[in-house]
């Protein structure tokens, strides 16, 4: 559905209608647009009109991260059934609910259309719109592997990123195509670099010049940071190692990684798998079934791949994501709930961490006793009773477990990766074999499905994050805890629960056995200075003989926005103009800055040291959602799943309602 980019009224014109500028039109920008339209009727006075202007460098819907021109081999790490744009009845928001298909339901509708070789509308499951657009049909024809994936997909399948982009594009177009009377939508393509107050309104400036956009309210949905371009020389100086700075893998210049060259990759999280995919199958290599391997695949190289030497703090990849069928465990987080009832604000995380460990151990051994009754040499209640009195990280508990669980392979160790990283390995081969064994263990546990006690423990540990929200968000912890033990907990929760699809681990094993990927070891760093060829020796302090000479380093991560220390021109402008102030956490040595702006907890309305509210003027109408708020809203990275009261959808509804109330005097 084409959108007309209408001119926006001049900044000095009398506003005949209220204008809301939404900066960023990816998932959150689309959700804010949908919520503004859905709630407008409650707040608009008779004859009141609303114009919503979406501003983004990229196409509305997918935005930059999920754009539809990416490699079809890149995958989401969220199952298809765990993502939606539409607030269903489970969402505890004040605004009206909008019926619409989840990502999985939309995929089924597209697959049905493909089997009938004709288009059809979303029908009762969503707003009236064609699910198979001409753009999507052309993409499916050009890349038939996408059609094949749709035909074979299940609710637990991990969707190609480009298909999520098409879904988000469809959602955006559906919202725009069904706006109520008196609400209209404009689109401006570009990057916002400045926002300033203009009386009771705002002026929004885009890069490249042109008249600023006037706005009565602005909502920032800017997502992950876009690194500044053009600051580094096109040719690095002599004897300098080239470095691809952190970014979305599809935006990194991976042509710098030459065929056969040794390349160091820093980071073994989700971005690592994107980099590896683009440099292997993205260059013509392919994986073929092979029952002779324990992971069922063999890699056939194209000859254009570099040799990738991977390192990170632990030196091992994230665990694969537990399947949706894995149960949460029987403890119902009893110990954590009790600890939270005693938690002060601002508080310390030291009492919450052991409670989470107790719940996780309870869930693991309860499930183990059910699935492997011979694994315990003592009655289960004896083990569970000890959890209430023994420190879960203490010697007495470890001794009890050693006597109660005779097979070390049946003892839960959530610190196994840290222990692996803390050892001194005699050779790269020994370390590589250890990582290979850990990946095979992960795949074995995944294959057990609901029978995996280890995956139950991982899920239990990760589920604790949801219970911690009220205690942690908006300054609930001291800076020492927030950036210390709580950050360590979040890191481990992500490592155990937010890893790649299991397929990626099978592929990684095939690439390792083919010599395309090696595991350099934990905390690998360069030794000395580059030689005359620009190469530098990289080695891990934990692996003897791990050195590799490389002249290219790829930072495999996506940078997050930072109001306090970032270089984004818009965030710097907001601070310079007094429209945003850094959120601080209390500490024993005074306030400590975070990456997030100070804002109203529920609505995301920003507070600046010089905002109008402090001078008795109109309340500012500048809001922020999403990744930028991750240090205050700890659920900001959670995917919006259907049927679970998704925090992201509650958030966009609250913000949209606050915007509309501010536009029309709180009607």
C-alpha positions in Angstrom: 0.0 0.0 0.0 1.8 3.2 -1.1 2.0 6.1 1.3 1.9 9.7 0.2 4.5 11.9 1.8 2.4 15.0 2.3 4.0 18.3 3.2 3.9 19.2 6.9 2.7 22.6 7.9 5.2 25.4 8.5 6.6 25.7 12.0 4.9 29.1 12.6 1.5 28.1 11.3 -1.5 27.8 13.7 -1.9 24.1 14.3 -5.3 23.2 12.8 -4.6 19.7 14.0 -2.4 18.1 16.6 0.8 16.6 15.3 2.7 13.7 16.8 6.1 12.8 15.4 7.2 9.2 16.0 10.9 8.9 15.5 11.6 5.3 14.4 9.1 3.1 12.6 10.2 -0.4 13.5 8.2 -2.6 15.8 7.8 0.0 18.6 7.1 2.9 16.2 4.4 0.8 14.5 2.9 -0.2 17.8 2.8 3.4 19.0 1.1 4.4 15.7 -1.5 1.6 16.2 -2.1 2.6 19.8 -2.5 6.3 19.0 -5.0 5.4 16.4 -6.9 3.0 18.6 -7.1 5.4 21.6 -7.7 8.6 19.7 -11.5 8.4 19.8 -11.4 8.5 23.6 -9.4 11.8 23.8 -10.2 13.8 20.7 -12.8 16.5 21.2 -15.5 16.9 18.5 -13.9 18.0 15.3 -10.4 17.3 16.7 -7.9 16.0 14.2 -4.7 14.1 14.6 -1.7 13.8 12.3 0.9 11.1 13.0 4.3 11.5 11.2 6.6 8.5 11.2 10.3 9.4 10.6 12.9 6.8 9.8 15.8 6.3 7.5 14.4 2.9 6.5 11.0 1.6 5.4 8.3 1.7 8.1 7.6 -1.6 9.7 10.8 -3.5 9.5 13.0 -0.5 10.1 16.7 -1.1 10.0 17.2 -4.3 11.9 14.4 -6.3 10.2 14.6 -4.8 6.8 13.5 -7.2 3.9 16.6 -6.9 1.8 18.8 -8.9 4.2 20.2 -12.4 3.5 17.4 -15.0 3.7 19.6 -17.2 5.9 19.5 -14.9 8.9 17.1 -16.1 11.6 15.2 -14.6 14.6 16.1 -16.2 17.9 12.5 -16.1 18.9 10.0 -18.8 17.9 7.4 -17.8 15.4 4.6 -18.3 18.0 6.2 -15.8 20.4 5.9 -12.5 18.6 3.0 -10.2 17.8 2.3 -6.6 17.1 -1.4 -6.7 18.2 -2.6 -6.3 21.8 -4.8 -9.2 22.6 -7.1 -9.6 25.6 -4.2 -10.8 27.8 -2.6 -7.3 27.6 -3.4 -5.4 30.8 -3.7 -2.0 29.2 -6.5 0.6 29.4 -6.8 1.1 25.6 -9.0 -1.0 23.3 -7.7 -4.3 22.1 -7.1 -4.8 18.4 -7.6 -8.2 16.8 -4.7 -9.1 14.6 -2.6 -12.1 13.7 0.5 -13.0 15.5 3.6 -13.6 13.4 2.8 -17.4 13.4 -0.8 -16.8 12.4 0.2 -14.4 9.6 2.7 -17.0 8.3 0.0 -19.6 8.2 -2.2 -17.3 6.3 0.5 -16.5 3.8 1.3 -20.3 3.4 -2.4 -20.9 2.8 -2.5 -18.3 0.1 0.6 -19.8 -1.5 -1.0 -23.2 -1.6 -4.0 -21.8 -3.4 -1.9 -19.6 -5.6 -4.1 -16.6 -5.0 -4.3 -13.8 -2.5 -6.8 -13.7 0.3 -7.5 -11.4 3.2 -6.7 -11.9 6.8 -10.4 -12.4 7.5 -11.6 -12.9 11.1 -8.1 -13.1 12.5 -7.0 -9.6 11.7 -7.8 -6.3 10.0 -8.9 -6.5 6.4 -5.8 -6.4 4.3 -4.1 -8.6 1.8 -1.6 -10.8 3.5 0.4 -11.6 0.4 1.4 -8.2 -1.0 3.0 -7.8 -4.3 6.4 -7.0 -2.6 6.2 -10.2 -0.5 5.1 -12.3 -3.5 8.1 -11.0 -5.5 10.5 -11.8 -2.7 9.1 -15.3 -2.4 9.5 -15.8 -6.1 13.0 -14.5 -6.0 14.0 -16.5 -3.0 12.1 -19.8 -3.1 13.8 -21.0 0.1 11.4 -18.6 2.0 8.4 -20.3 0.5 9.8 -23.7 1.4 10.4 -22.5 5.0 6.8 -21.2 5.2 5.4 -24.6 4.1 7.5 -26.5 6.6 7.3 -24.1 9.6 5.8 -25.0 13.0 4.9 -22.7 15.9 8.4 -23.4 17.3 10.3 -22.6 14.1 12.7 -19.7 14.1 11.6 -17.3 11.4 13.9 -15.8 8.8 14.5 -12.2 9.7 13.3 -11.0 6.3 9.9 -12.7 6.9 9.6 -10.9 10.2 10.3 -7.7 8.2 7.5 -8.5 5.8 5.2 -9.2 8.7 6.1 -5.8 10.3 5.6 -4.1 7.0 2.2 -5.7 6.6 1.2 -4.6 10.2 2.3 -1.0 9.5 0.4 -0.9 6.2 -2.7 -2.4 7.9 -2.7 0.2 10.6 -2.3 3.0 8.1 -5.0 1.6 5.9 -7.5 1.4 8.8 -7.0 4.8 10.5 -10.2 6.2 12.0 -11.8 9.4 10.6 -9.9 12.4 11.7 -6.6 10.6 12.0 -4.1 10.6 9.2 -0.5 9.4 8.7 2.5 10.9 6.9 5.9 9.5 6.4 9.2 11.3 6.3 12.4 9.4 5.3 15.5 10.5 7.1 17.5 10.5 10.3 16.4 12.9 13.1 19.5 14.8 14.4 17.9 17.5 16.6 14.8 18.3 18.5 14.2 21.7 20.1 11.3 23.5 21.9 9.4 26.1 19.9 7.0 27.7 22.3 4.6 25.0 23.3 5.6 22.8 20.4 8.8 21.1 19.1 10.9 21.5 15.9 12.2 18.2 14.7 15.3 18.5 12.4 16.4 15.8 9.9 19.8 15.3 8.5 20.3 16.7 5.0 18.5 20.0 5.6 15.0 21.0 4.8 12.4 22.7 7.0 12.1 21.2 10.5 8.9 19.3 11.3 6.6 21.0 13.8 5.2 18.7 16.5 3.0 18.9 19.5 4.4 15.7 20.8 7.4 13.5 20.0 7.8 9.8 20.7 11.4 8.4 20.4 11.3 4.7 19.2 14.9 4.8 18.0 16.0 1.2 18.8 19.6 0.1 18.6 22.3 2.6 17.9 23.4 3.3 14.3 27.1 4.0 14.4 28.4 7.2 12.9 29.8 6.7 9.4 32.8 8.2 7.7 34.8 8.9 10.9 37.5 6.4 10.2 39.9 6.6 7.2 39.0 4.6 4.2 42.5 3.1 4.3 43.8 2.3 7.7 47.3 3.7 8.4 50.3 1.4 7.9 50.8 -1.2 10.6 47.2 -0.8 11.9 44.9 -3.7 12.4 41.6 -3.1 10.7 38.5 -3.3 12.9 34.8 -3.6 11.9 33.1 -1.7 14.6 30.1 -3.1 16.4 26.9 -2.9 14.3 24.1 -5.0 13.0 25.9 -7.7 11.0 24.0 -6.8 7.8 25.4 -3.3 8.0 29.1 -4.2 8.6 31.3 -4.2 5.6 32.1 -7.9 5.7 33.8 -7.7 2.3 36.8 -6.8 4.4 37.0 -10.5 5.4 38.9 -11.9 2.5 38.7 -15.6 1.4 41.1 -17.7 3.4 42.2 -14.8 5.6 42.5 -15.3 9.4 39.9 -13.1 11.1 39.3 -12.6 14.8 35.6 -12.3 15.9 35.0 -10.7 19.2 31.7 -11.9 20.8 29.9 -15.3 20.8 26.4 -14.0 21.3 23.6 -13.7 18.7 25.5 -11.3 16.5 28.3 -13.8 16.2 25.9 -16.3 14.5 24.8 -13.6 12.0 28.4 -12.8 11.1 29.2 -16.5 10.6 26.1 -17.0 8.5 26.9 -14.1 6.2 30.5 -15.2 5.7 29.6 -18.9 5.0 26.2 -19.7 3.4 26.0 -16.0 2.6 29.0 -16.6 0.4 27.7 -19.7 -1.3 28.7 -22.4 1.1 26.1 -25.0 2.1 25.2 -27.4 4.8 24.2 -30.9 3.7 22.7 -33.7 5.8 25.3 -36.2 7.1 24.3 -39.0 9.5 27.9 -39.8 10.0 28.3 -36.7 12.3 26.7 -36.6 15.8 25.0 -33.3 14.8 23.7 -34.5 11.4 25.4 -32.0 9.1 28.4 -31.4 6.9 29.6 -28.1 5.6 30.6 -27.8 1.9 32.6 -24.6 1.5 32.4 -22.3 -1.5 36.1 -21.4 -1.2 35.4 -17.8 -0.4 35.1 -18.1 3.4 37.7 -16.5 5.7 38.9 -18.5 8.7 37.0 -17.2 11.8 38.7 -17.3 15.2 36.1 -16.6 17.8 36.7 -15.2 21.3 34.6 -13.7 24.1 34.7 -13.3 27.9 33.8 -17.0 28.4 35.1 -18.2 25.0 32.0 -20.3 24.4 28.7 -19.5 22.6 25.4 -18.9 24.3 23.3 -22.0 25.1 20.5 -22.6 22.6 17.1 -21.2 23.4 14.9 -23.7 25.4 11.9 -24.9 23.4 8.5 -23.4 24.2 7.3 -26.8 25.5 9.9 -26.9 28.3 8.1 -26.5 31.6 8.8 -23.7 34.0 9.4 -25.9 37.0 7.5 -26.7 40.2 8.9 -24.2 42.6 6.9 -21.3 41.3 9.8 -19.2 42.5 8.9 -19.6 46.1 12.2 -18.4 47.5 12.4 -15.4 45.2 8.9 -14.3 46.1 9.7 -14.5 49.8 12.9 -12.5 49.3 11.1 -9.9 47.2 8.5 -9.4 50.0 11.4 -8.2 52.2 13.2 -6.2 49.5 13.7 -2.4 50.1 14.0 0.3 47.4 16.7 1.2 46.5 18.0 -2.2 47.5 20.8 -4.7 47.1 20.7 -7.8 44.9 22.7 -9.9 47.3 19.6 -11.4 48.9 17.8 -12.0 45.6 20.6 -13.9 43.8 20.7 -16.8 46.3 16.9 -17.0 46.2 16.9 -17.4 42.5 19.6 -20.1 42.8 17.4 -22.0 45.3 14.4 -21.9 43.1 16.5 -23.1 40.1 17.9 -26.0 42.1 14.5 -26.9 43.4 13.1 -27.1 39.8 16.1 -29.0 38.5 16.2 -31.7 41.1 12.4 -32.1 41.3 12.3 -32.6 37.5 15.4 -34.9 37.7 13.7 -37.1 40.3 10.7 -37.4 38.1 12.5 -38.3 34.9 15.5 -40.2 36.3 14.3 -41.6 39.7 17.6 -43.6 40.1 19.7 -40.4 39.9 19.1 -39.5 43.6 20.7 -41.6 46.4 18.6 -39.9 49.0 14.9 -39.0 49.1 14.1 -35.8 47.2 12.4 -34.1 50.2 15.8 -34.3 52.1 17.4 -32.4 49.3 14.7 -29.8 49.0 14.5 -29.2 52.7 18.2 -28.4 52.7 17.7 -25.7 50.2 15.8 -23.7 52.8 18.7 -23.5 55.2 22.0 -24.0 53.3 23.6 -21.4 51.1 23.3 -22.7 47.5 26.9 -21.7 46.8 28.4 -23.1 50.0 30.6 -26.1 50.7 27.9 -27.8 52.8 25.4 -27.7 50.0 28.0 -29.0 47.5 28.9 -31.9 49.8 25.2 -32.8 50.3 24.7 -32.9 46.5 27.8 -34.9 46.0 26.5 -37.6 48.4 22.9 -37.4 47.1 23.7 -37.3 43.3 26.4 -39.9 42.7 26.8 -39.2 38.9 28.5 -35.8 38.4 26.7 -35.6 35.1 23.4 -35.3 36.9 24.5 -32.4 39.2 23.4 -29.0 38.2 26.2 -26.5 37.5 25.0 -23.2 36.1 28.6 -21.9 36.3 30.0 -24.5 33.9 30.9 -21.9 31.3 32.7 -19.8 33.8 34.6 -22.8 35.0 35.6 -23.7 31.5 36.8 -20.2 30.9 38.7 -20.2 34.2 40.9 -23.2 33.4 44.3 -23.2 31.8 44.1 -25.4 28.7 47.2 -27.1 27.4 46.4 -26.5 23.7 43.9 -25.0 21.3 42.8 -28.5 20.4 42.0 -29.3 24.0 40.0 -26.1 24.4 38.2 -26.7 21.0 37.3 -30.2 22.0 35.8 -28.9 25.3 33.7 -26.3 23.5 32.7 -29.0 21.0 31.6 -31.2 23.8 29.6 -28.4 25.4 27.7 -27.8 22.1 27.0 -31.5 21.7 25.6 -31.6 25.3 23.4 -28.6 24.5 22.0 -30.4 21.4 21.4 -33.6 23.4 19.5 -31.7 26.0 17.5 -29.9 23.4 16.6 -33.2 21.8 15.1 -34.4 25.1 12.5 -31.6 24.9 10.3 -31.7 28.0 12.5 -34.4 29.4 15.5 -32.2 29.9 16.1 -31.2 33.5 18.9 -28.9 32.4 16.7 -26.9 30.1 14.0 -26.8 32.9 16.7 -25.2 35.1 17.7 -22.7 32.4 14.1 -21.7 31.9 13.5 -21.4 35.7 16.6 -19.2 36.0 15.5 -17.0 33.1 11.9 -16.7 34.3 13.1 -15.0 37.5 13.8 -11.9 35.4 10.0 -11.3 35.1 9.5 -11.4 38.8 12.3 -8.9 39.4 10.8 -6.1 37.4 9.1 -4.2 40.2 12.2 -4.5 42.5 14.7 -3.4 39.8 13.1 -0.9 37.4 13.3 2.8 37.8 16.1 2.8 40.3 15.1 -0.1 42.5 18.7 -1.2 43.0 21.8 0.7 44.1 24.4 1.3 41.4 26.7 -1.3 43.0 24.1 -4.0 42.6 22.7 -2.8 39.3 26.0 -2.8 37.6 27.4 -5.7 39.7 25.6 -8.8 40.8 22.4 -7.9 39.0 24.2 -7.4 35.7 26.0 -10.7 36.2 22.6 -12.4 36.7 21.1 -10.8 33.6 24.2 -11.8 31.6 23.8 -15.4 32.7 20.1 -15.4 32.1 20.7 -14.3 28.6 23.4 -16.9 28.1 21.1 -19.7 29.2 17.8 -18.6 27.7 18.3 -16.1 24.8 20.8 -18.0 22.6 20.5 -19.1 19.0 18.2 -21.7 17.5 19.6 -25.2 18.0 20.2 -25.4 14.2 22.9 -22.7 14.6 24.8 -24.9 17.0 24.6 -27.8 14.6 25.9 -25.6 11.8 28.7 -24.2 14.1 29.9 -27.7 14.9 30.0 -28.5 11.1 32.0 -25.3 10.5 34.4 -26.1 13.3 35.0 -29.6 12.0 35.5 -28.1 8.5 38.1 -25.7 9.9 36.2 -22.6 9.0 35.6 -21.6 12.7 38.0 -22.1 15.6 37.5 -21.2 19.2 40.5 -19.0 20.1 39.8 -19.1 23.9 38.4 -16.7 26.5 39.5 -13.1 26.6 41.8 -13.3 23.6 43.8 -10.1 23.1 46.5 -8.8 20.8 50.2 -9.2 21.8 52.4 -6.2 21.0 52.0 -4.1 17.9 51.1 -4.9 14.3 54.0 -6.1 12.1 54.9 -4.5 8.8 52.1 -6.4 7.0 49.5 -5.0 9.4 49.0 -8.4 11.1 48.9 -8.9 14.9 49.3 -11.9 17.1 46.1 -12.7 19.0 46.1 -15.2 21.9 44.0 -16.3 24.9 45.6 -16.2 28.4 43.7 -19.4 29.1 44.9 -21.5 26.1 48.5 -22.3 25.6 49.7 -21.9 22.0 46.5 -20.2 21.0 48.1 -17.4 18.9 46.8 -16.5 15.5 48.0 -13.7 13.2 45.2 -11.6 11.9 44.8 -8.1 10.4 41.0 -7.9 10.7 38.8 -7.9 13.8 35.0 -8.1 13.7 33.1 -6.8 16.7 30.1 -9.2 16.8 27.6 -7.1 18.7 25.0 -4.4 18.2 25.8 -1.2 20.1 23.1 0.1 22.5 22.2 3.8 22.7 23.7 5.7 25.6 22.5 9.2 26.6 25.3 9.7 29.1 28.3 8.5 27.0 27.1 7.9 23.5 27.9 9.7 20.3 24.4 9.7 18.7 23.8 13.3 17.4 20.1 13.2 18.5 20.8 12.1 22.1 23.6 14.7 22.3 21.3 17.4 21.1 18.6 16.4 23.6 21.1 16.8 26.5 22.5 20.1 25.0 19.0 21.6 24.8 18.0 20.5 28.3 15.3 18.2 26.9 16.7 15.0 28.5 18.7 14.4 31.6 20.7 11.3 32.5 19.1 8.9 34.9 21.3 8.2 37.9 21.4 5.4 40.5 22.3 5.9 44.1 25.5 4.5 45.4 27.7 4.7 48.6 29.8 7.3 46.8 27.1 9.4 45.2 24.8 9.2 42.1 26.1 7.0 39.3 25.0 7.8 35.7 23.3 5.2 33.6 22.7 5.0 29.8 19.1 5.9 30.1 17.3 9.3 30.3 15.3 10.3 33.4 11.6 9.7 32.6 8.2 9.1 34.2 8.1 5.4 35.1 4.8 4.5 33.4 4.6 6.8 30.4 8.3 7.3 29.4 7.8 11.1 29.4 11.3 12.6 29.5 12.5 15.0 32.1 15.2 17.5 31.5 17.0 19.8 33.9 15.5 22.8 31.9 12.1 21.4 30.9 9.0 23.5 30.9 7.5 21.7 33.9 10.1 23.1 36.2 9.2 26.6 35.1 5.5 26.2 35.5 4.8 26.0 31.7 3.1 23.3 29.7 4.2 19.8 30.6 6.7 18.5 28.0 5.4 16.1 25.4 8.7 14.2 24.6 8.7 10.5 25.3 11.1 7.5 24.8 10.5 3.8 24.5 12.5 0.7 23.9 16.2 0.0 24.0 17.2 3.5 25.2 15.3 2.9 28.4 16.9 -0.5 29.2 18.6 0.8 32.4 15.2 1.9 33.9 12.7 -0.4 32.2 14.3 -3.8 32.5 11.8 -5.5 30.2 12.6 -3.2 27.2 14.4 -6.0 25.3 11.6 -8.6 25.7 9.8 -9.7 22.6 6.0 -9.1 22.6 4.5 -12.6 22.7 0.8 -13.2 22.3 -1.3 -14.3 25.2 1.1 -13.4 28.0 0.3 -9.7 28.8 3.4 -8.5 26.8 5.1 -5.6 28.7 6.1 -4.0 25.4 2.5 -3.7 24.3 1.4 -2.4 27.7 4.2 0.2 27.4 3.2 1.5 24.0 -0.5 1.8 25.1 0.4 3.8 28.2 2.6 6.1 26.2 0.1 6.6 23.5 -2.7 7.4 26.0 -0.4 9.9 27.8 0.4 11.6 24.5 -3.3 11.9 23.6 -4.2 13.2 27.1 -1.5 15.8 26.8 -2.6 16.9 23.4 -6.2 17.6 24.5 -5.9 18.7 28.0 -6.4 15.3 29.7 -9.9 14.7 28.4 
